[in-house]
Amino acid sequence: MTPELAAPLHAIETHPLQTAIVAVFAVVYLGMFLGGLPKLKLDRSGVALLGGIAVVGIGAMSTEEAARAVHLPTILLLFAFMVVSAQMRLGGFYTEVTRRVAALPLAEPWLLGALIFVAGALSAVFSNDIVCLAMTPVVARLCIERRLDPVPFLVGLACAANIGSAATLIGNPQNMLIGSVLQLHFADYLIKALPPVVLGLLALWAWLVFAPRRATEAPTAAPADETLPAFDRLQTAKGLTVAGCLLFIFLFTDWPREVAALVGAGLLLLSRRFHSSHVMGFVDWELLVLFVGLFVVNHAFETTGLAAAAVAWLGGHGIHLGDTGPLFAIGVGLSNLVSNVPAVMLLLPHLKTPDAGLTLALVSTLAGNLLLVGSIANLIVVDLARKQGIAIDWRQHARIGVPVTLLTLAITWGWLSL
């Protein structure tokens, strides 16, 4: 830390460098809230990247300090599982599983339940966003062919992917971050998180089946078939073998998760079937850039002392972030204001215990179902459904997303209070 940044807390507001850092931080998180900045062609990743560049450019930290601010194990774990998910997608695994479930001779309620639990289970191991990318076109065509109301199936898919991803420390980016920073034990987290996740999936199914709703007719004809990856048994088996080995390592060994995942990704890149550039074309580089930029901006903000002062002030008024109640409420609020990954990055430096990590992981993930813009998975489903001629607006999503979020959060609160 530079001598200027070590100034007493009462001098923070008057120091030009600290004021500049706060200004950059405020603009970046405004961008997180808005999804970009007005009149500029920037998304959240672009805003985070420019924020990181700005704090280095104004001299708040050197490039070496910025590099040290990035939590490399999280970045490596994210990258590695993006490669694993790319292998499964290119091998046609997700599409084939969805087609087989869709072909089951089940009545609508049971078919809906099967799709919800398949999506939830896949999202616990692979990326919820990737699962939605692969499953949405098949589910949309299922609704068109069977003349089923598409909204419960498609919104249910997005909600199930989000709920299911909360079950493990590799189900979504924020859980990977929480697990890496707090060094949470994979099996311990799974044992504690699985019950509310399973109950949450059941609550989602029950709401979709039994709650009154406005029926929406599927289009009478679908657009021409998209080009979906053909099912490749060998490549799917290769990907499943690597994923299964990684789960075994995470559950029963102390091998660092990011190292094991990198080795697994390296083995998948050794392929005679898929070119490495093709596989890495499915890596979400923008998400990695978002993480890097926010790591740098948040670290710069921490050096001002404002974050620590705010936490101390809350503690003085009996509000401790490590306690379940305050963390639950603040996690839900922040996750819907600035999205779950930035919210987790803001709160995580002030958490120390595994229980706090469990609470934050569950709450930040489940809160993503509240609003259409609360989760990338929601937006992916709506966008792909539109290409199939099925329009889902924020009101239709809210009729399902709001009650389901309240139900799943109530279940989680009850479980954590036991």
Order of alpha helices (4+ residues) and beta strands (2+ residues): alpha-alpha-alpha-alpha-alpha-alpha-alpha-alpha-alpha-alpha-alpha-alpha-alpha-alpha-alpha-alpha-alpha-alpha-alpha-alpha
